[in-house]
Each structure stands twice: as structure tokens, then as C-alpha cells.
Amino acid sequence: MQQEVLEEHLPYAPVLSQQLLLARGSLRDDPRIEAGGESNTLARCMRLSYARVDIQSTITKVRIEDYLHLVKIPDRESSGVLTQLREQSRWLMQLASDVTSQFGEDGIISAALDLLPGKNAWCIEFGAWDGRLCSNTCNLITSRGYRGVLIESDAKRFCDLQRTHGGGKNILLNASVGFSETDSLDALLPPEVPKDVDLLSIDIDGNDYHTWAAIKSFRPKLVIIEFNPTIATGVPFVQEKDERINQGSSAASLVDLGRAKGYELIAMTRINLLFVDSAYYPLFHIPDNSLEVMRADESDVPHIFVGFDGRVFLSEHGRLGSISLLWHGLTLRESAVQRLPRLLQAYPDCYSLTQQLLFRWFHLLDYSIIRYHLGTLRRRISSRLNLQTEAPNSRNGTSPRNQLKTAISKS
């Protein structure tokens, strides 16, 4: 049987890890699997609930019904398997509590640290703000005796940070952590900081992805990093690598980066992802750490969809009509994003003759406007290039543009 056949019948089989392992062992020893050929064993069937059953080789002489029987797939809706799986996978989130953190991170971090061996009681946080507001490390420093490396780029906030944590065991840096060889975390940290600190907290409202990607020599046991909560779970998005841009990256892209760096997701709050070094991941007994299972709150995700009639709909928090610009306190209404005029918002096959003619005219007019603006832009660019490349005047060594500037200044 080919891999495609199994994937067609088992696109997202909600089964527990024990059942998958049992099925794998049963199929490997099953005499109906042909013994010859290049490769005929079930090489990998380890992906858990809500994941594609990954089969790296061809299985022959096994009917799909036999496979389904061996796996014993329960009905997702009636058995509550998915609900149970989420409860088991999100167990750290049930310990969420705040001392100075924003969405329960203090309690989650403390519980995660309790499971880790070889702790050195060091933590790092950037941007640290004043060392207390929405801090993921303040509780460790004040209640668990941790030494902190706290980094803040803003001068005023850094003064507040010094008042909160200065004059003691902590290392305070007034710096901006970037992603080049000169300003990455590797370049900024002093030699006394261990390479495997217990916790690294990244919260710089934008380039979080790129600053983590740039860290090479330090390997924290836990990494907590901010993501953009308005981006849906399945959307990969990484903002441009530019210090002037503050957009944030999606949870999906940060999970991919974490795995590429050897980290696994163990918890998730409204705005933060908590990763652990993959060497310690088995200690947490999480059956499925996929985002689909781990993300409990998508209330900040706005939705846009299109009706058959071409009308654009906006939805947020279960309400139609608008979405909010979360960090600006502004509202974007549906009327501002409609592509078609109200008269043409109908299913094309139901257009009247008048609507058909109007749509053709609208389409041509729209195309003409685009061409007009492109042409105007092209002429402006060409004009500027011509001015910059004009040859100097043969008599006085100045370009016509500079001559014009001189004449204007004299007048």
C-alpha cells in the first residue's frame, strides 16, 4: 500500500501516543508485510494527536481496514480524546500565576524550573523596562535568589531599572540587543554569565525572532519569547529584520525557529511562548506540543473573509463589522476595506445585464487607474535619475540642476 493511500484515509487521526506505538509494533511484526524490497517497515509513526501519520516507506499487502483496526481510532467528538489530550499537554498552563508577569508566566516558569536539573540560578531579560512591570524575571530575582542580567535600551526606563535592581548582585546593561556580530546577546554579555543560564526572556516588541536567531554561543535551558497574538495559529510570519520596524512574528514561525535551534514548546500564554532545551523536553511528559493543541486563547486574532457576492467581512471576538488595531486603540470598519461598490456586490452568475456592463467598466476603470499611477511613479523615478546623472556644464563645471539652485538663491 502506498503512503498516499494511508494519508488519504488518515489525514489527521486523533490518536494517543500509546496507540500509535502499539500500532507501529503490531505492523512491524505483522507477517502480511512483505519481507523483500528496498524498505518495507513502518519507519516512523510517532507524530501524535492532530498530526499526519508519517510513513517513510512503502507498506504492502496490508489493507487500510487492518491498519485502522490496529490503531483503533476513537471518534473525536464523542470520546473527548482531544479535550483530554489538551488537558494533558497544557498542564503547565494550569499553574499560571502572576507576581509581576502579565499572563501567568511567573507560575509557569517556576513550575518548569522545578523540573530542570543542574540549575545555576541565572536569568537574562531584555527589554527589561523598569525591572518590575510585566517582568518575567523579577519574581526569580526577588523570591528565588536568582542573579539577573537585565538589559534595557531606553534611558529613562534604565534609570527606573537601576532603582529596582541596582546596587546588588545583578548585571544591568543600558543597551539595545540586536542581531549583528557587534550588538547580539553573545557580544553584549560579560564573561561571568554562564552559557547555559536557566532562563532567557525576550520581549522587545518586534525583532524578537531575529535576536533569538542571532544567539549562537549561549544556550539557555528555558526561553520565553513574545509573539504577535493577532496572527492566527497556522500563519507563518516573520517581520523584516529592521530595528525601525515593530510588527512581531507569528507563533508558528517562532516554533519553527525553536525547533531549528533544538528547543521544544512546553507552554503558551496569551502573548508568550515558553521553550525548553530539547534535552530536557521528556521531563515534562507532554503528549502533543503542536500549536493546535497548546494554544488555548485566540481571542486576539481578527478574521477577514469574503462572501460569494464579493463583500469583505471583518470579525473579532465573535462580532462582525470591524476589527481593532490592538496597540493603537483604533477600529477598522468593513466599509473601509470593500473592494466592490455596493451595486456590484452580488454573485457574478446572478449579475443582471446592467451589472455585467458596470462590472466590465469598473474593471477597466480600475485597471486604467492602476496604470495611470504606475506611469506617474515611473516618470517621477526617471526624472530623479536623470537629474542625478546629468553631466556637469562644460563651462563652469556645475550641473543644470545646481545652476538652477544658484539662480534661485541669488534671486
C-alpha positions as CSV (number, residue, x, y, z in Angstrom):
1,M,0.0,0.0,0.0
2,Q,1.4,3.4,-0.9
3,Q,1.9,6.2,1.6
4,E,-0.6,8.4,-0.3
5,V,-3.4,5.9,0.3
6,L,-2.8,5.9,4.1
7,E,-2.5,9.7,4.2
8,E,-5.8,10.0,2.3
9,H,-7.6,7.9,4.8
10,L,-5.8,9.2,7.9
11,P,-5.3,12.9,7.3
12,Y,-5.4,13.9,11.0
13,A,-6.0,10.9,13.1
14,P,-6.7,11.9,16.7
15,V,-5.0,9.1,18.5
16,L,-2.9,8.9,21.7
17,S,0.8,8.2,21.6
18,Q,0.4,4.8,23.3
19,Q,-2.0,3.7,20.5
20,L,0.4,4.8,17.8
21,L,3.3,3.0,19.4
22,L,1.2,-0.2,19.7
23,A,0.2,0.1,16.1
24,R,3.7,0.6,15.0
25,G,4.9,-2.6,16.9
26,S,2.0,-4.6,15.5
27,L,2.6,-3.6,11.9
28,R,6.4,-4.2,12.2
29,D,5.8,-7.8,13.3
30,D,2.8,-8.4,11.0
31,P,3.6,-11.4,8.6
32,R,1.4,-9.7,5.9
33,I,4.1,-7.1,5.4
34,E,6.3,-8.2,2.5
35,A,9.8,-9.2,3.7
36,G,11.6,-8.2,0.5
37,G,12.2,-4.9,-1.3
38,E,14.2,-1.8,-0.5
39,S,12.3,-0.8,2.6
40,N,9.1,-2.2,3.9
41,T,8.9,-1.4,7.6
42,L,6.9,1.3,9.3
43,A,9.8,3.6,9.8
44,R,8.1,6.3,11.8
45,C,4.6,6.6,13.3
46,M,5.4,8.8,16.2
47,R,3.6,12.1,15.4
48,L,0.8,12.4,18.0
49,S,-2.7,13.8,18.0
50,Y,-3.8,16.1,15.2
51,A,-0.7,15.3,13.2
52,R,-0.1,13.4,10.0
53,V,0.8,9.8,10.4
54,D,4.3,9.9,8.9
55,I,5.3,6.8,6.9
56,Q,8.7,6.9,5.4
57,S,8.5,3.7,3.4
58,T,6.0,1.6,1.4
59,I,3.8,-1.0,3.2
60,T,2.5,-3.8,1.1
61,K,-0.2,-6.4,1.5
62,V,-1.9,-4.6,4.4
63,R,-5.4,-3.3,3.8
64,I,-6.4,0.1,5.1
65,E,-9.1,-1.6,7.2
66,D,-6.5,-3.7,9.0
67,Y,-4.4,-0.6,9.8
68,L,-7.4,1.3,11.1
69,H,-8.3,-1.7,13.3
70,L,-4.8,-1.9,14.8
71,V,-4.7,1.8,15.6
72,K,-8.3,1.8,17.0
73,I,-9.1,5.4,16.2
74,P,-11.8,6.8,18.5
75,D,-14.4,9.2,17.4
76,R,-13.0,12.7,18.3
77,E,-16.3,14.3,19.2
78,S,-17.9,11.5,21.2
79,S,-14.8,10.3,23.1
80,G,-13.4,13.6,24.3
81,V,-9.9,12.4,23.3
82,L,-8.9,15.9,22.0
83,T,-10.1,17.5,25.2
84,Q,-8.2,15.1,27.3
85,L,-5.1,15.5,25.1
86,R,-5.2,19.3,25.5
87,E,-5.5,19.0,29.3
88,Q,-2.5,16.7,29.5
89,S,-0.4,18.8,27.1
90,R,-1.3,22.1,28.8
91,W,-0.6,21.0,32.3
92,L,1.9,23.8,32.9
93,M,-0.7,26.5,32.0
94,Q,-2.9,25.2,34.8
95,L,-0.2,26.5,37.2
96,A,-0.2,30.1,35.8
97,S,0.0,32.9,38.3
98,D,1.3,36.4,38.3
99,V,3.6,38.3,40.7
100,T,5.0,40.8,38.2
101,S,4.3,38.9,34.9
102,Q,1.3,39.7,32.7
103,F,-0.5,36.5,31.8
104,G,0.5,33.8,34.3
105,E,4.2,33.5,33.2
106,D,5.6,33.6,36.8
107,G,3.8,30.5,37.9
108,I,4.5,28.6,34.7
109,I,8.3,29.5,34.7
110,S,8.6,28.4,38.4
111,A,7.0,25.1,37.7
112,A,9.2,24.5,34.7
113,L,12.3,25.4,36.6
114,D,11.4,22.9,39.3
115,L,11.7,20.1,36.9
116,L,15.1,21.1,35.5
117,P,18.4,19.5,36.8
118,G,21.7,21.4,37.2
119,K,20.2,24.9,37.7
120,N,22.7,27.8,38.1
121,A,20.2,30.5,39.3
122,W,21.0,32.9,36.5
123,C,18.4,34.6,34.2
124,I,18.5,37.1,31.4
125,E,15.8,39.5,30.3
126,F,15.7,42.1,27.5
127,G,13.9,44.6,27.3
128,A,13.6,44.7,31.0
129,W,11.7,48.0,31.2
130,D,11.9,49.1,34.9
131,G,12.6,45.5,36.1
132,R,9.1,45.0,37.5
133,L,6.4,46.0,35.0
134,C,5.3,42.8,33.1
135,S,8.6,41.3,34.1
136,N,9.3,37.5,33.6
137,T,12.4,37.6,35.8
138,C,11.6,39.9,38.8
139,N,10.0,37.1,40.8
140,L,13.0,34.8,40.3
141,I,15.4,37.6,41.4
142,T,13.4,38.7,44.5
143,S,11.9,35.4,45.6
144,R,14.2,32.6,44.4
145,G,17.6,34.2,44.8
146,Y,18.5,34.5,41.1
147,R,21.1,36.7,39.6
148,G,19.8,38.6,36.7
149,V,21.2,40.2,33.6
150,L,18.7,42.9,32.8
151,I,19.0,44.8,29.6
152,E,17.0,48.0,28.7
153,S,17.8,50.4,25.8
154,D,15.6,53.3,26.9
155,A,17.5,55.7,29.1
156,K,14.6,56.7,31.3
157,R,13.4,53.1,31.8
158,F,17.0,52.1,32.6
159,C,17.1,54.6,35.4
160,D,14.0,53.0,36.8
161,L,15.6,49.6,36.3
162,Q,18.6,50.8,38.4
163,R,16.3,51.9,41.2
164,T,14.6,48.4,41.2
165,H,17.6,46.1,40.9
166,G,20.7,48.2,41.1
167,G,23.5,48.1,43.7
168,G,23.5,44.3,44.2
169,K,24.3,41.1,42.5
170,N,22.5,41.8,39.2
171,I,24.1,43.0,36.0
172,L,22.3,45.9,34.4
173,L,23.0,47.0,30.8
174,N,21.8,50.1,29.1
175,A,21.9,48.6,25.6
176,S,19.9,47.5,22.6
177,V,20.1,43.8,21.8
178,G,20.3,43.3,18.0
179,F,21.2,40.7,15.5
180,S,24.6,41.6,14.2
181,E,28.0,40.5,15.4
182,T,28.5,43.7,17.4
183,D,25.2,44.0,19.2
184,S,23.8,40.5,19.6
185,L,23.4,39.0,23.0
186,D,26.6,37.0,22.5
187,A,28.5,40.2,22.1
188,L,26.9,42.1,25.0
189,L,27.1,39.6,27.9
190,P,30.1,39.7,30.2
191,P,32.3,36.5,30.6
192,E,31.0,35.8,34.1
193,V,27.5,34.9,32.8
194,P,27.1,31.1,32.3
195,K,26.5,29.9,28.8
196,D,23.5,27.8,30.0
197,V,21.5,30.2,32.1
198,D,18.3,28.8,33.5
199,L,16.0,31.4,31.7
200,L,16.2,33.8,28.8
201,S,13.3,36.2,28.4
202,I,12.9,38.1,25.1
203,D,10.4,41.0,24.9
204,I,11.4,43.8,22.5
205,D,8.2,44.3,20.6
206,G,9.3,43.4,17.1
207,N,12.6,41.8,16.3
208,D,12.3,39.1,19.0
209,Y,12.6,36.4,16.3
210,H,15.8,37.8,14.8
211,T,17.5,38.5,18.2
212,W,16.9,34.9,19.2
213,A,18.1,33.6,15.9
214,A,21.3,35.6,16.2
215,I,22.3,33.9,19.6
216,K,24.9,31.3,18.9
217,S,27.2,30.8,22.0
218,F,24.6,31.0,24.7
219,R,22.1,28.1,25.2
220,P,19.6,28.8,28.0
221,K,17.6,25.9,29.4
222,L,14.3,27.9,29.1
223,V,13.5,30.6,26.6
224,I,10.3,32.7,26.9
225,I,9.7,34.9,23.9
226,E,6.9,37.2,22.8
227,F,4.8,36.6,19.7
228,N,2.2,38.7,17.9
229,P,-1.1,37.4,19.3
230,T,-3.2,38.8,16.4
231,I,-1.7,36.3,13.9
232,A,-3.6,33.0,13.5
233,T,-2.1,29.8,14.7
234,G,-1.3,28.4,11.2
235,V,0.1,31.5,9.7
236,P,3.9,31.7,9.3
237,F,5.1,35.3,9.5
238,V,8.5,36.8,10.3
239,Q,8.8,40.6,10.3
240,E,11.5,42.2,8.3
241,K,14.9,42.3,10.0
242,D,14.9,46.0,10.7
243,E,15.4,47.8,14.1
244,R,13.0,50.5,13.0
245,I,10.1,48.1,12.5
246,N,7.9,46.8,15.3
247,Q,5.5,44.2,14.0
248,G,6.3,41.0,15.8
249,S,6.4,37.4,14.4
250,S,3.8,34.6,14.5
251,A,3.8,31.8,17.0
252,A,4.2,29.3,14.1
253,S,7.4,30.9,12.9
254,L,8.8,31.1,16.4
255,V,8.1,27.4,16.9
256,D,9.9,26.6,13.7
257,L,12.9,28.7,14.8
258,G,12.8,27.0,18.2
259,R,12.9,23.5,16.7
260,A,15.7,24.6,14.3
261,K,17.7,25.7,17.4
262,G,16.9,22.5,19.3
263,Y,14.1,23.7,21.5
264,E,10.6,22.4,22.1
265,L,7.4,24.3,23.1
266,I,6.2,23.4,26.6
267,A,3.7,26.2,27.4
268,M,1.9,29.2,25.8
269,T,0.2,32.2,27.3
270,R,-1.7,35.0,25.5
271,I,1.5,36.7,24.2
272,N,4.4,34.4,25.1
273,L,5.8,31.1,24.1
274,L,7.9,29.1,26.6
275,F,10.5,26.7,25.1
276,V,12.8,24.2,26.8
277,D,16.1,22.7,25.5
278,S,15.1,19.5,23.8
279,A,17.4,17.5,26.0
280,Y,15.0,18.3,28.9
281,Y,11.8,18.0,27.0
282,P,11.0,14.4,28.1
283,L,10.9,15.6,31.7
284,F,7.6,17.4,31.0
285,H,5.6,14.5,29.7
286,I,3.7,16.5,27.1
287,P,2.0,14.1,24.7
288,D,1.5,16.8,22.0
289,N,3.1,20.2,21.8
290,S,1.7,21.3,18.5
291,L,0.3,24.8,18.4
292,E,-3.2,23.5,17.6
293,V,-3.2,21.7,20.9
294,M,-1.2,24.2,23.0
295,R,-2.9,27.4,22.1
296,A,-5.8,27.9,24.3
297,D,-6.7,31.6,23.5
298,E,-7.1,33.0,20.0
299,S,-9.4,35.9,21.1
300,D,-6.9,38.5,19.9
301,V,-6.9,37.1,16.3
302,P,-9.0,39.2,13.9
303,H,-10.7,37.5,11.0
304,I,-11.3,38.6,7.4
305,F,-13.4,36.6,4.9
306,V,-15.2,37.2,1.7
307,G,-18.8,36.4,0.8
308,F,-19.7,34.9,-2.6
309,D,-21.0,38.3,-3.5
310,G,-17.6,39.9,-3.0
311,R,-18.4,41.7,0.2
312,V,-15.5,41.7,2.7
313,F,-16.3,40.9,6.3
314,L,-14.3,41.7,9.4
315,S,-14.8,39.8,12.7
316,E,-13.3,40.0,16.1
317,H,-14.3,38.5,19.5
318,G,-17.3,36.8,17.7
319,R,-18.7,40.2,16.5
320,L,-19.0,41.2,12.8
321,G,-18.4,44.6,11.4
322,S,-14.9,45.7,12.5
323,I,-11.5,44.7,13.9
324,S,-9.3,46.7,16.3
325,L,-5.7,47.9,16.0
326,L,-4.8,46.4,19.3
327,W,-1.9,48.6,20.2
328,H,-3.3,51.9,18.9
329,G,-6.9,51.7,20.2
330,L,-8.3,52.3,16.8
331,T,-11.0,50.5,14.8
332,L,-11.0,49.3,11.2
333,R,-14.6,49.0,9.9
334,E,-15.8,46.9,7.0
335,S,-16.8,50.0,5.0
336,A,-13.1,50.9,4.8
337,V,-12.0,47.7,3.1
338,Q,-14.7,47.0,0.5
339,R,-13.2,46.4,-3.0
340,L,-16.5,46.4,-4.9
341,P,-19.2,49.1,-4.8
342,R,-22.4,48.1,-3.2
343,L,-24.2,47.9,-6.5
344,L,-21.8,45.2,-7.7
345,Q,-21.8,43.1,-4.5
346,A,-23.6,40.1,-5.9
347,Y,-22.7,36.6,-7.1
348,P,-21.3,37.0,-10.6
349,D,-23.6,34.4,-12.2
350,C,-26.6,36.4,-10.8
351,Y,-25.5,39.7,-12.3
352,S,-28.1,41.4,-14.4
353,L,-27.1,42.8,-17.8
354,T,-26.7,46.2,-16.3
355,Q,-24.5,44.8,-13.6
356,Q,-22.4,42.9,-16.1
357,L,-21.8,46.1,-18.1
358,L,-21.0,48.1,-15.0
359,F,-18.6,45.4,-13.7
360,R,-16.7,45.4,-17.0
361,W,-16.5,49.2,-16.9
362,F,-15.4,49.1,-13.2
363,H,-12.7,46.6,-14.0
364,L,-11.4,48.6,-17.0
365,L,-11.5,51.8,-15.0
366,D,-9.8,50.2,-12.1
367,Y,-7.1,48.8,-14.4
368,S,-6.7,52.2,-16.0
369,I,-6.2,54.0,-12.6
370,I,-3.6,51.5,-11.7
371,R,-1.8,52.0,-15.0
372,Y,-2.0,55.8,-14.5
373,H,-0.4,55.7,-11.1
374,L,2.3,53.3,-12.2
375,G,3.1,55.6,-15.1
376,T,3.2,58.6,-12.9
377,L,5.5,56.8,-10.5
378,R,7.7,55.7,-13.3
379,R,8.0,59.2,-14.7
380,R,9.0,60.6,-11.3
381,I,11.7,58.0,-10.8
382,S,13.0,58.5,-14.2
383,S,13.1,62.3,-13.7
384,R,15.0,62.0,-10.5
385,L,17.5,59.6,-12.0
386,N,18.1,62.0,-14.9
387,L,18.7,64.9,-12.6
388,Q,21.2,62.8,-10.6
389,T,23.1,61.7,-13.7
390,E,23.2,64.9,-15.6
391,A,26.7,65.8,-16.9
392,P,28.4,68.9,-15.4
393,N,28.2,72.0,-17.5
394,S,31.3,72.3,-19.7
395,R,31.8,75.9,-18.9
396,N,31.6,76.1,-15.2
397,G,31.7,72.5,-14.0
398,T,28.2,72.6,-12.5
399,S,25.1,70.7,-13.5
400,P,21.9,72.4,-14.8
401,R,20.3,71.4,-11.5
402,N,22.9,73.2,-9.4
403,Q,22.8,76.2,-11.8
404,L,19.1,76.4,-11.1
405,K,19.6,76.3,-7.4
406,T,22.3,79.0,-7.7
407,A,20.0,81.3,-9.7
408,I,17.2,80.8,-7.2
409,S,19.4,81.6,-4.2
410,K,20.7,84.8,-6.0
411,S,17.2,86.0,-6.7
